[in-house]
Amino acid sequence: MEIRKEVSETIKVGQSDIKPTTVDTSNQMVNERGPPGSNVGMEIYDELKNRTPGTTHNGTRKIKVVFETVTIEFENVGAEMKLTIPRLYSAQNLSSTVTVMNACIMPNRITHMTDLNDLNCVVYAAAITTAHMLSFKIRTRDQIGRNIKMSWKTPREKRLQDKVKQLRIELGRLTAYAKGERSKKNLLNITKMLRVYTTHQITEYEVLFKKDEKRQKLVAYAKS
């Protein structure tokens, strides 16, 4: 009996000394994530950010060269002498070029800027660079103003231009008829101008008279 008591007591003591084993995964997770205070996540983010879709290293370098050239060219140029930025339409090349500008060029340029004029120059250079890389037509302000002046006309000038155009068409048809052209389409137009019902009612005298009348009107419109 005494031996059994000693054995049971030793078993109880052994059980009391045994503790449940737990696996501490915190250190393992910390080791996988990196040491405290490390910027592993930010480095991965920067690496992904610098990967611009559709743009190779040579393309990025070319954009940087064009941007530096445009910046130097228009750095001290007034607003009235700068080129006009064309309208940029959405496309895949536009998206990749803008991504390169935003990720690789603009942050280094505008981080320590305090002058609004310098910021305006950098943004303008970025816009011109983007338009140049996409082969958009860049025109000066004088060219745009000249085109606007040439295309703009008063309502009276537009009406007069339409009348002159119509007179030239009618005069050409009458001249063609006088030279012997008797196509069905031309005969139909001549009957409308002479206000007759059939082609048999068309006379040579009426055609010549109408032709002279149209020519006189054309000269009068040209002088006005």
GROMACS elastic network, one bead per residue, 0.5 to 0.9 nm:
[ bonds ]
;  ai    aj funct       b0    kb
    1     4     6  0.51653   500
    1     5     6  0.63321   500
    1     6     6  0.87733   500
    2     5     6  0.51381   500
    2     6     6  0.63422   500
    2     7     6  0.87554   500
    3     6     6  0.51997   500
    3     7     6  0.62967   500
    3     8     6  0.87182   500
    4     7     6  0.51069   500
    4     8     6  0.61308   500
    4     9     6  0.85363   500
    5     8     6  0.51695   500
    5     9     6  0.60774   500
    5    10     6  0.86166   500
    6     9     6  0.51485   500
    6    10     6  0.62175   500
    6    11     6  0.86967   500
    7    10     6  0.52039   500
    7    11     6  0.62815   500
    7    12     6  0.87687   500
    8    11     6  0.50956   500
    8    12     6  0.62641   500
    8    13     6  0.86580   500
    9    12     6  0.51415   500
    9    13     6  0.61939   500
    9    14     6  0.86005   500
   10    13     6  0.50676   500
   10    14     6  0.61045   500
   10    15     6  0.86141   500
   11    14     6  0.50486   500
   11    15     6  0.61682   500
   11    16     6  0.86161   500
   12    15     6  0.51050   500
   12    16     6  0.61645   500
   12    17     6  0.87221   500
   13    16     6  0.51296   500
   13    17     6  0.63882   500
   13    18     6  0.89439   500
   14    17     6  0.52367   500
   14    18     6  0.65283   500
   15    18     6  0.52455   500
   15    19     6  0.83531   500
   16    19     6  0.77017   500
   24    27     6  0.67949   500
   24    28     6  0.76673   500
   25    28     6  0.50107   500
   25    29     6  0.60656   500
   25    30     6  0.85079   500
   26    29     6  0.51267   500
   26    30     6  0.60998   500
   26    31     6  0.85148   500
   27    31     6  0.60339   500
   27    32     6  0.85589   500
   28    31     6  0.50598   500
   28    32     6  0.62228   500
   28    33     6  0.86661   500
   29    32     6  0.50354   500
   29    33     6  0.61338   500
   29    34     6  0.84298   500
   30    33     6  0.50996   500
   30    34     6  0.58737   500
   30    35     6  0.64595   500
   30    36     6  0.75995   500
   31    34     6  0.50992   500
   31    35     6  0.62840   500
   32    35     6  0.84514   500
   33    36     6  0.86459   500
   33    38     6  0.88591   500
   33    40     6  0.77453   500
   33    41     6  0.85419   500
   34    37     6  0.83595   500
   34    38     6  0.63396   500
   34    39     6  0.84082   500
   34    40     6  0.69097   500
   35    38     6  0.56942   500
   36    39     6  0.89928   500
   38    41     6  0.82176   500
   38    42     6  0.89492   500
   39    42     6  0.51979   500
   39    43     6  0.60829   500
   39    44     6  0.86586   500
   40    43     6  0.51614   500
   40    44     6  0.63360   500
   40    45     6  0.86942   500
   41    44     6  0.51928   500
   41    45     6  0.62049   500
   41    46     6  0.86660   500
   42    46     6  0.60622   500
   42    47     6  0.84726   500
   43    46     6  0.51193   500
   43    47     6  0.61354   500
   43    48     6  0.86544   500
   44    47     6  0.50307   500
   44    48     6  0.62165   500
   44    49     6  0.85009   500
   45    48     6  0.51557   500
   45    49     6  0.59802   500
   45    50     6  0.85798   500
   46    50     6  0.61220   500
   46    51     6  0.87084   500
   47    50     6  0.53148   500
   47    51     6  0.65794   500
   48    51     6  0.52159   500
   48    52     6  0.82128   500
   49    52     6  0.70761   500
   49   103     6  0.69570   500
   50    99     6  0.88477   500
   50   100     6  0.78559   500
   50   103     6  0.63276   500
   50   104     6  0.70850   500
   51    55     6  0.82406   500
   51    56     6  0.88910   500
   51   100     6  0.88538   500
   52    55     6  0.57219   500
   52    56     6  0.78831   500
   52    60     6  0.89736   500
   52    96     6  0.63411   500
   52    97     6  0.85653   500
   52    99     6  0.64171   500
   52   100     6  0.64224   500
   52   103     6  0.84610   500
   53    56     6  0.82716   500
   53    95     6  0.87997   500
   53    96     6  0.60967   500
   53    99     6  0.84286   500
   54    92     6  0.81414   500
   54    93     6  0.75745   500
   54    96     6  0.61674   500
   54    97     6  0.89277   500
   55    58     6  0.80604   500
   55    59     6  0.57552   500
   55    60     6  0.66171   500
   55    93     6  0.85628   500
   55    96     6  0.63442   500
   55    97     6  0.76368   500
   55   100     6  0.79996   500
   56    59     6  0.51043   500
   56    60     6  0.63224   500
   56    61     6  0.87104   500
   57    60     6  0.51304   500
   57    61     6  0.62382   500
   57    62     6  0.86450   500
   58    61     6  0.50739   500
   58    62     6  0.61423   500
   58    63     6  0.86645   500
   59    62     6  0.50812   500
   59    63     6  0.62637   500
   59    64     6  0.87083   500
   59    97     6  0.89180   500
   60    63     6  0.51562   500
   60    64     6  0.63188   500
   60    65     6  0.87675   500
   60    97     6  0.83048   500
   60   100     6  0.66634   500
   60   101     6  0.88192   500
   60   104     6  0.83337   500
   61    64     6  0.50822   500
   61    65     6  0.62647   500
   61    66     6  0.87435   500
   62    65     6  0.50897   500
   62    66     6  0.62351   500
   62    67     6  0.85223   500
   62   133     6  0.88870   500
   63    66     6  0.52144   500
   63    67     6  0.60533   500
   63    68     6  0.86364   500
   63    97     6  0.78510   500
   63   100     6  0.80334   500
   63   101     6  0.80476   500
   63   129     6  0.71723   500
   63   130     6  0.81557   500
   63   133     6  0.72933   500
   64    67     6  0.50469   500
   64    68     6  0.61693   500
   64    69     6  0.86030   500
   64   101     6  0.83859   500
   64   104     6  0.86157   500
   64   105     6  0.71449   500
   64   129     6  0.88813   500
   65    68     6  0.52480   500
   65    69     6  0.62233   500
   65    70     6  0.87034   500
   66    69     6  0.50817   500
   66    70     6  0.61427   500
   66    71     6  0.85139   500
   66   129     6  0.61592   500
   66   132     6  0.82887   500
   66   133     6  0.82899   500
   67    70     6  0.52255   500
   67    71     6  0.60563   500
   67    72     6  0.86544   500
   67   105     6  0.86172   500
   67   122     6  0.89195   500
   67   125     6  0.62541   500
   67   126     6  0.63987   500
   67   128     6  0.81815   500
   67   129     6  0.55320   500
   67   130     6  0.86685   500
   68    71     6  0.50901   500
   68    72     6  0.62358   500
   68    73     6  0.85921   500
   68   125     6  0.82779   500
   69    72     6  0.53289   500
   69    73     6  0.61626   500
   69    74     6  0.87798   500
   69   125     6  0.88857   500
   70    73     6  0.50150   500
   70    74     6  0.61414   500
   70    75     6  0.81145   500
   70   125     6  0.56927   500
   70   126     6  0.83834   500
   70   128     6  0.74449   500
   70   129     6  0.69955   500
   71    74     6  0.55337   500
   71    75     6  0.55441   500
   71   121     6  0.71810   500
   71   122     6  0.68195   500
   71   124     6  0.84189   500
   71   125     6  0.54319   500
   71   126     6  0.84062   500
   72    75     6  0.53161   500
   72    76     6  0.82112   500
   73    76     6  0.77773   500
   73    77     6  0.78585   500
   74    77     6  0.50294   500
   74    78     6  0.81377   500
   74    82     6  0.71078   500
   74   121     6  0.75098   500
   74   124     6  0.88317   500
   74   125     6  0.76542   500
   75    78     6  0.87123   500
   75   118     6  0.82666   500
   75   121     6  0.63802   500
   75   122     6  0.85723   500
   75   125     6  0.87654   500
   76   121     6  0.88384   500
   77    80     6  0.83214   500
   77    81     6  0.64538   500
   77    82     6  0.66032   500
   78    81     6  0.54709   500
   78    82     6  0.65218   500
   79    82     6  0.53887   500
   79    83     6  0.85922   500
   80    83     6  0.84529   500
   80   141     6  0.77040   500
   81   140     6  0.78931   500
   81   141     6  0.74921   500
   82   140     6  0.72084   500
   82   141     6  0.77134   500
   83   128     6  0.82679   500
   83   138     6  0.68283   500
   83   139     6  0.61666   500
   83   141     6  0.65096   500
   84   128     6  0.85796   500
   84   138     6  0.66132   500
   84   139     6  0.61231   500
   84   140     6  0.59374   500
   84   141     6  0.62716   500
   84   144     6  0.86109   500
   85    88     6  0.85930   500
   85   124     6  0.82462   500
   85   127     6  0.69405   500
   85   128     6  0.63173   500
   85   131     6  0.75386   500
   85   138     6  0.66977   500
   85   139     6  0.81056   500
   86   128     6  0.84804   500
   86   131     6  0.71335   500
   86   136     6  0.70232   500
   86   137     6  0.69702   500
   86   138     6  0.62104   500
   86   139     6  0.80058   500
   87   131     6  0.85859   500
   87   136     6  0.84789   500
   88    91     6  0.88746   500
   88    94     6  0.80412   500
   88   130     6  0.87434   500
   88   131     6  0.70804   500
   88   134     6  0.88719   500
   88   136     6  0.77705   500
   89    94     6  0.78948   500
   90    93     6  0.84546   500
   90    94     6  0.63146   500
   90    95     6  0.74238   500
   91    94     6  0.51664   500
   91    95     6  0.64001   500
   91    96     6  0.89005   500
   92    95     6  0.51623   500
   92    96     6  0.63750   500
   92    97     6  0.86663   500
   93    96     6  0.52346   500
   93    97     6  0.60999   500
   93    98     6  0.85555   500
   93   133     6  0.88633   500
   93   134     6  0.71490   500
   94    97     6  0.51966   500
   94    98     6  0.61047   500
   94    99     6  0.85078   500
   94   130     6  0.73350   500
   94   131     6  0.86690   500
   94   133     6  0.87297   500
   94   134     6  0.70292   500
   95    98     6  0.52506   500
   95    99     6  0.61172   500
   95   100     6  0.87524   500
   96    99     6  0.50132   500
   96   100     6  0.63307   500
   96   101     6  0.87347   500
   97   100     6  0.51849   500
   97   101     6  0.63246   500
   97   102     6  0.87308   500
   97   130     6  0.64981   500
   97   133     6  0.78744   500
   97   134     6  0.85761   500
   98   102     6  0.61075   500
   98   103     6  0.85069   500
   98   126     6  0.86821   500
   98   130     6  0.71083   500
   99   102     6  0.51601   500
   99   103     6  0.59624   500
   99   104     6  0.81776   500
  100   103     6  0.52492   500
  100   104     6  0.55070   500
  100   105     6  0.70215   500
  100   106     6  0.88296   500
  101   104     6  0.57467   500
  101   105     6  0.50390   500
  101   106     6  0.58202   500
  101   107     6  0.86704   500
  101   126     6  0.70730   500
  101   130     6  0.84516   500
  102   105     6  0.62471   500
  102   106     6  0.53259   500
  102   107     6  0.68525   500
  103   106     6  0.68035   500
  103   107     6  0.67822   500
  104   107     6  0.68496   500
  104   108     6  0.75033   500
  105   108     6  0.59091   500
  105   109     6  0.65820   500
  105   126     6  0.88694   500
  106   109     6  0.50716   500
  106   110     6  0.60600   500
  106   111     6  0.82300   500
  106   122     6  0.79921   500
  106   123     6  0.84053   500
  106   126     6  0.82047   500
  107   110     6  0.56394   500
  107   111     6  0.57914   500
  108   111     6  0.59150   500
  108   112     6  0.82472   500
  109   112     6  0.73639   500
  109   113     6  0.74461   500
  109   119     6  0.85939   500
  109   122     6  0.75588   500
  110   113     6  0.51390   500
  110   114     6  0.85155   500
  110   118     6  0.87441   500
  110   119     6  0.67043   500
  110   122     6  0.78881   500
  111   114     6  0.88799   500
  113   116     6  0.79604   500
  113   118     6  0.72229   500
  113   119     6  0.68176   500
  114   118     6  0.79951   500
  114   119     6  0.79889   500
  115   118     6  0.54464   500
  115   119     6  0.64910   500
  115   120     6  0.87989   500
  116   119     6  0.50339   500
  116   120     6  0.60984   500
  116   121     6  0.86312   500
  117   120     6  0.50015   500
  117   121     6  0.62104   500
  117   122     6  0.87419   500
  118   121     6  0.50676   500
  118   122     6  0.63350   500
  118   123     6  0.87437   500
  119   122     6  0.51832   500
  119   123     6  0.62433   500
  119   124     6  0.85448   500
  120   123     6  0.52189   500
  120   124     6  0.60472   500
  120   125     6  0.85391   500
  121   124     6  0.51115   500
  121   125     6  0.60902   500
  121   126     6  0.86051   500
  122   125     6  0.50956   500
  122   126     6  0.61891   500
  122   127     6  0.87276   500
  123   126     6  0.50673   500
  123   127     6  0.63083   500
  123   128     6  0.87463   500
  124   127     6  0.51504   500
  124   128     6  0.62293   500
  124   129     6  0.85014   500
  125   128     6  0.51593   500
  125   129     6  0.59639   500
  125   130     6  0.85441   500
  126   129     6  0.50693   500
  126   130     6  0.61783   500
  126   131     6  0.86995   500
  127   130     6  0.51671   500
  127   131     6  0.62977   500
  127   132     6  0.86213   500
  128   131     6  0.51034   500
  128   132     6  0.60581   500
  128   133     6  0.85971   500
  128   138     6  0.82745   500
  129   132     6  0.50297   500
  129   133     6  0.60998   500
  129   134     6  0.86445   500
  130   133     6  0.52137   500
  130   134     6  0.63424   500
  130   135     6  0.86964   500
  130   136     6  0.87676   500
  131   134     6  0.52744   500
  131   135     6  0.61992   500
  131   136     6  0.52206   500
  131   137     6  0.77727   500
  131   138     6  0.76421   500
  132   135     6  0.50386   500
  132   136     6  0.60472   500
  132   137     6  0.79620   500
  132   138     6  0.78187   500
  133   136     6  0.78415   500
  135   138     6  0.86707   500
  139   142     6  0.81908   500
  139   143     6  0.62787   500
  139   144     6  0.68377   500
  140   143     6  0.53782   500
  140   144     6  0.65366   500
  140   145     6  0.87558   500
  141   144     6  0.51296   500
  141   145     6  0.60408   500
  141   146     6  0.84739   500
  142   145     6  0.50973   500
  142   146     6  0.60026   500
  142   147     6  0.85922   500
  143   146     6  0.51088   500
  143   147     6  0.62316   500
  143   148     6  0.86676   500
  144   147     6  0.52163   500
  144   148     6  0.62425   500
  144   149     6  0.87125   500
  145   148     6  0.51119   500
  145   149     6  0.62035   500
  145   150     6  0.86323   500
  146   149     6  0.51896   500
  146   150     6  0.61836   500
  146   151     6  0.86321   500
  147   150     6  0.51170   500
  147   151     6  0.60808   500
  147   152     6  0.84902   500
  148   151     6  0.52357   500
  148   152     6  0.59493   500
  149   152     6  0.53708   500
  149   153     6  0.80871   500
  150   153     6  0.78011   500
  153   156     6  0.80761   500
  153   157     6  0.60030   500
  153   158     6  0.64250   500
  154   157     6  0.52170   500
  154   158     6  0.63537   500
  154   159     6  0.87967   500
  155   158     6  0.50807   500
  155   159     6  0.62521   500
  155   160     6  0.86120   500
  156   159     6  0.51818   500
  156   160     6  0.61524   500
  156   161     6  0.85426   500
  157   160     6  0.50333   500
  157   161     6  0.60088   500
  157   162     6  0.86160   500
  158   161     6  0.50282   500
  158   162     6  0.62568   500
  158   163     6  0.87014   500
  159   162     6  0.51660   500
  159   163     6  0.62967   500
  159   164     6  0.87338   500
  160   163     6  0.50946   500
  160   164     6  0.62107   500
  160   165     6  0.86007   500
  160   221     6  0.71196   500
  160   222     6  0.89719   500
  160   224     6  0.89173   500
  161   164     6  0.51712   500
  161   165     6  0.61775   500
  161   166     6  0.86908   500
  161   221     6  0.88299   500
  162   165     6  0.50960   500
  162   166     6  0.62417   500
  162   167     6  0.86417   500
  163   166     6  0.51624   500
  163   167     6  0.61263   500
  163   168     6  0.86608   500
  163   218     6  0.86681   500
  163   221     6  0.82434   500
  164   167     6  0.50683   500
  164   168     6  0.62157   500
  164   169     6  0.87096   500
  164   217     6  0.86409   500
  164   218     6  0.63034   500
  164   221     6  0.68876   500
  164   222     6  0.79351   500
  165   168     6  0.52863   500
  165   169     6  0.64407   500
  165   170     6  0.88811   500
  166   169     6  0.51338   500
  166   170     6  0.63081   500
  166   171     6  0.85761   500
  167   170     6  0.51502   500
  167   171     6  0.59679   500
  167   172     6  0.84784   500
  167   214     6  0.63496   500
  167   215     6  0.80292   500
  167   217     6  0.78567   500
  167   218     6  0.65263   500
  168   171     6  0.50260   500
  168   172     6  0.60663   500
  168   173     6  0.86566   500
  168   214     6  0.82047   500
  168   215     6  0.85024   500
  168   218     6  0.76183   500
  169   172     6  0.51927   500
  169   173     6  0.64046   500
  169   174     6  0.88490   500
  170   173     6  0.51157   500
  170   174     6  0.62782   500
  170   175     6  0.86065   500
  170   189     6  0.84448   500
  170   190     6  0.85298   500
  170   193     6  0.81361   500
  170   211     6  0.83612   500
  170   214     6  0.76359   500
  171   174     6  0.51584   500
  171   175     6  0.60997   500
  171   176     6  0.85514   500
  171   210     6  0.86284   500
  171   211     6  0.60589   500
  171   212     6  0.87605   500
  171   214     6  0.62219   500
  171   215     6  0.70813   500
  172   175     6  0.50858   500
  172   176     6  0.61028   500
  172   177     6  0.86428   500
  172   211     6  0.89391   500
  173   176     6  0.50900   500
  173   177     6  0.62519   500
  173   178     6  0.86708   500
  173   186     6  0.66189   500
  173   189     6  0.77661   500
  173   190     6  0.73979   500
  174   177     6  0.51022   500
  174   178     6  0.61929   500
  174   179     6  0.86983   500
  174   186     6  0.86588   500
  174   190     6  0.70919   500
  174   207     6  0.64946   500
  174   208     6  0.78154   500
  174   210     6  0.77946   500
  174   211     6  0.59617   500
  175   178     6  0.50573   500
  175   179     6  0.62960   500
  175   180     6  0.88676   500
  175   181     6  0.89399   500
  175   207     6  0.86512   500
  175   208     6  0.85523   500
  175   211     6  0.72122   500
  176   179     6  0.51309   500
  176   180     6  0.65546   500
  176   181     6  0.55171   500
  176   182     6  0.84142   500
  176   186     6  0.83389   500
  177   180     6  0.51954   500
  177   182     6  0.63933   500
  177   183     6  0.88019   500
  177   186     6  0.74395   500
  177   187     6  0.79136   500
  177   190     6  0.81418   500
  177   207     6  0.79683   500
  178   181     6  0.73117   500
  178   204     6  0.75034   500
  178   207     6  0.72117   500
  178   208     6  0.74920   500
  181   186     6  0.76828   500
  181   187     6  0.86680   500
  182   185     6  0.83800   500
  182   186     6  0.65597   500
  182   187     6  0.61940   500
  183   186     6  0.52814   500
  183   187     6  0.61212   500
  183   188     6  0.86196   500
  184   187     6  0.51880   500
  184   188     6  0.62185   500
  184   189     6  0.87682   500
  185   188     6  0.51841   500
  185   189     6  0.63996   500
  185   190     6  0.87640   500
  186   189     6  0.51188   500
  186   190     6  0.61767   500
  186   191     6  0.87006   500
  187   190     6  0.50475   500
  187   191     6  0.62150   500
  187   192     6  0.87144   500
  187   199     6  0.66859   500
  188   191     6  0.52825   500
  188   192     6  0.64770   500
  188   193     6  0.89115   500
  188   198     6  0.87356   500
  188   199     6  0.78075   500
  189   192     6  0.51784   500
  189   193     6  0.63793   500
  189   194     6  0.87721   500
  190   193     6  0.51021   500
  190   194     6  0.61314   500
  190   195     6  0.82444   500
  190   196     6  0.86811   500
  190   199     6  0.83933   500
  190   202     6  0.81136   500
  190   207     6  0.82272   500
  191   194     6  0.51868   500
  191   195     6  0.56398   500
  191   196     6  0.52182   500
  191   197     6  0.66165   500
  191   198     6  0.68828   500
  191   199     6  0.64962   500
  191   201     6  0.84266   500
  191   202     6  0.71634   500
  192   196     6  0.67131   500
  192   197     6  0.81719   500
  193   196     6  0.81079   500
  193   210     6  0.83110   500
  194   202     6  0.76731   500
  194   206     6  0.75374   500
  194   207     6  0.78266   500
  194   210     6  0.76915   500
  196   199     6  0.76124   500
  196   201     6  0.64385   500
  196   202     6  0.73324   500
  197   200     6  0.86021   500
  197   201     6  0.73515   500
  198   201     6  0.57349   500
  198   202     6  0.75893   500
  199   202     6  0.55012   500
  199   203     6  0.89801   500
  200   203     6  0.79284   500
  202   205     6  0.86620   500
  202   206     6  0.70812   500
  202   207     6  0.74802   500
  203   206     6  0.54190   500
  203   207     6  0.64737   500
  203   208     6  0.88797   500
  204   207     6  0.51907   500
  204   208     6  0.62849   500
  204   209     6  0.85813   500
  205   208     6  0.52394   500
  205   209     6  0.60599   500
  205   210     6  0.85468   500
  206   209     6  0.50026   500
  206   210     6  0.60004   500
  206   211     6  0.84007   500
  207   210     6  0.51781   500
  207   211     6  0.60386   500
  207   212     6  0.86663   500
  208   212     6  0.62034   500
  208   213     6  0.85842   500
  209   212     6  0.52527   500
  209   213     6  0.62402   500
  209   214     6  0.87804   500
  210   214     6  0.62168   500
  210   215     6  0.86266   500
  211   214     6  0.52396   500
  211   215     6  0.62682   500
  211   216     6  0.87737   500
  212   215     6  0.50768   500
  212   216     6  0.62751   500
  212   217     6  0.87341   500
  213   216     6  0.52571   500
  213   217     6  0.63636   500
  213   218     6  0.87058   500
  214   217     6  0.51357   500
  214   218     6  0.61656   500
  214   219     6  0.87411   500
  215   218     6  0.50612   500
  215   219     6  0.63240   500
  215   220     6  0.87086   500
  216   219     6  0.51563   500
  216   220     6  0.62403   500
  216   221     6  0.87124   500
  217   220     6  0.50344   500
  217   221     6  0.61684   500
  217   222     6  0.85491   500
  218   221     6  0.52068   500
  218   222     6  0.61664   500
  218   223     6  0.88079   500
  219   222     6  0.50831   500
  219   223     6  0.64142   500
  219   224     6  0.88895   500
  220   223     6  0.53204   500
  220   224     6  0.64561   500
  221   224     6  0.52320   500
